Amino acid sequence: MPPTRPARSRLIAALTGIVLGTVVLDQVTKAIAVLTLEGLPRTGPGPAVPVIGDLAGFTFYRNPGAAFGMGAGSTWIFSLFALVVLVVVIVLLRRLAHGGWALGLGLLLGGLLGNLIDRLVRPPGFLHGAVVDFIDLRLFICNVADIAITGAAITMIWLSIRGIGIDGSREGERRERTADDAGAGPAEGTGAGPAAKEGTT
């Protein structure tokens, strides 16, 4: 059953709150990192500012690539890709009718916007800006936006495995509707027309 207008409005409001919260948290923590961490060198194999020994902490890094330091030198490609994904997600919002998908899409939009802001406004220039990373997990350095995107991916994969669509329908329900539609098609045209009668004489 399609969601009522108030229910859809609540989902959109929740998604908007997740997006704004993610972007604000991402940009505020990046600003703090620029002020307090930039220029601090690593003194060993671990982070510049250890929190859990050498396993996790804070190390400042301006990332010219994608999430977790991948794809250095292709910043403009990731910028354009993020813009395309943003448009696709916004189009999908017309079908939104499930809280889990509101969470997943909200985290995805917030994470994409957080890193896209860096690519648009930070040096060296428009669409080429380096993303500020500072959360050092030993194997890679990331930021709040990266974590949000990862959380979005996990959420949406989990929903897909459970067979829950963005419109809130279950996989079994969608199969039943497809079967009903397929069965209804031939039934409407089963009457024998003149051509059919001529072929039987």
Secondary structure as UniProt FT lines:
FT   HELIX           5..36
FT   TURN            37..39
FT   STRAND          49..52
FT   TURN            53..55
FT   STRAND          56..63
FT   HELIX           67..69
FT   TURN            72..73
FT   HELIX           75..92
FT   HELIX           93..95
FT   HELIX           99..121
FT   TURN            123..124
FT   TURN            126..128
FT   STRAND          131..136
FT   STRAND          141..142
FT   HELIX           144..161
FT   TURN            162..163
FT   TURN            166..167
FT   HELIX           171..188
FT   HELIX           194..200
//
